[in-house]
Structures are given as structure tokens and as C-alpha cells.
């Protein structure tokens, strides 16, 4: 039997020669005086530090092998802040603090007297004293009144939204007025009516003018309006047809002014009747016919 032999050979490592150095990237250069033509390459910037730290002069970028003829001076007088000046070149420190919202605490020393900033160990921070009453000053018109938004009171916005506005609105629930009158008044103050509970009973009263009671054909008070009664000082004035019964739905007496008809004792309303024929000298009959005619119930056409 032949036994195979396995040889472990080292990996082949190929070392290439050093490649060609590529061009350098752009840089910001510094020096004393303006840059020379041979200084830097296209795209570089150059700082002249002759007057540093008072100012710096910036040249660049270099283009087509040439630097700009003049540089830009960077200094506090030119509106530039230099790091080496540690903010001493700020034009107006007071205005700067205001713009940063620092107030005046940044310029005060720590201490325990008026005009100083309290330190952490200031005894005034732990002085147990009875607070000065100042609730009145927090009220409306006070020296430090407190204003609370609706959103800061839990449930207030929803509760207010559920209230009926003074300018009017629609209610979907039962309205109960207990122990008070309900008054409806005209805008020109010439008339009003009220449901009054402060009298001997529950009274419906009218003041200033007559009241017309009418019925509309549509539930939103549109369509045809039919007047059925006018209330005046001398009494109610019925309009159209008036029916009298023992319940809201039966008729015992029917007075139809619009149709000129009358029905008594549950009889259908009919037009004015005419009595004819001869009375034959019957005085009682003549008296009855005359009386009915006087009431307007009949027309006397007898002889």
C-alpha cells in the first residue's frame, strides 16, 4: 500500500516596489509678510502673522500659480474675534451678554449683601422665616398678579366648552329653572313676556304689547305661518277655527270663523241655517225664530 505524503509549504508573499508619491493636498500656510510666488500650490491659503495677535492677514486661494495682490485683515476692528485675545476684542461686552440672555448675574460677585450673587453656603438660603403675606398681590391688578392658562387647569377647557354661550346656542338636554322667572324681551325694549314663579302660581304674563300665537308648517319655523290667537288687554282674540271639547282630541262645540260655520253639542259644524215657512200666528214660534235670528244663528225668512 502506498501512503500519501502531505507537504506544508509557506505562503507566497510578493513585495512590490514603492509606488510614485502622489501630489499633496491643499493646506493653510503661515509666515511673516506676504506670501512669495514660490510659496504653496494652487488652492492653498496663507496667513500673514506679522501683526499677530492683534491681527492676521489672509491670502488665498492661490490660483494659476499666483497669490492675490492683497489679503483680508482679520482683527477686532474688522469685526473678527481672535482666539488669542480671549474675548477681549468683543466690541460691546454688555450688549453681548444681553444677546446671550445672561442678564446681569455674570458681572456680580458672590456674597451675602445686596447686589451680590448668593453662594451655595449663603445663610439666606436656609434662614427659616415666616413668609410675608402676599396673596393679594397675586390677584388681578396686583403688583405681581398670576395668570393661569386654561390648559393648566385639569378639565377646565372641556367644562367651558360644555357651557351654553351667552350669545346663544343649542341645548340637547333638559333645562330646569328652579325658583326664578324666565323673561324674554324684545331687542327694542317695547315688549316682553315671562314665566313667573314668584306670584301665587306659575303665571305666563305679557307686557307692553299684544301677543300673537301661531303655528308654522315646518319644525324650523319656516313655511306657512297660521295665526290662531291674539292676546290683548280686552281678552283673547280667536282666529280661524276654534274647537271646544272635553279632551285635546274631541269636539263638543265647533266655531269655524273662517268657514262661517257652527256646530253645537258634538254636531258637525254647518253654515248659517235659513228658517222658512209661515209662523201661522204662533207668537211663541215667532219669538223663538226672532231670538235665533238676533243671535245670528239663523236667517229668518218666515212669513
Number of C-alpha atoms within 10 A of each C-alpha: 3 4 5 6 6 6 6 6 6 6 6 6 6 6 6 6 6 6 6 6 6 6 6 7 9 13 14 14 15 18 12 11 12 21 23 9 11 9 16 20 19 17 16 18 19 22 23 21 17 15 12 15 12 15 19 20 20 21 23 20 19 19 12 9 12 17 25 14 9 11 17 14 17 18 18 17 13 10 12 15 18 19 10 11 12 9 12 13 18 17 14 9 12 13 11 12 15 11 10 8 9 12 11 10 12 9 12 11 12 14 13 14 9 7 11 13 16 17 13 9 10 13 11 13 10 8 8 8 7 6 6 6 7 11 11 12 13 13 13 11 10 12 11 13 13 13 9 8 9 12 10 9 9 9 10 13 13 11 9 11 9 10 10 11 10 6 5 7 8 7 10 5 6 6 7 6 9 7 8 10 15 12 13 12 14 9 8 6 8 10 15 17 17 15 15 17 16 11 8 7 8 11 13 12 11 19 13 10 13 14 17 13 13 12 12 13 11 10 8 7 10 9 10 10 12 13 14 15 16 15 15 13 10 6 8 13 11 15 16 14 15 16 15 16 13 9 8 8 8 11 18 15 19 21 19 18 13 10 12 13 17 21 17 14 11 13 12 13 16 15 13 14 14 12 14 12 9 12 14 10 9 9 10 10 13 16 12 11 20 16 14 14 18 12 9 12 16 17 17 19 12 14 10
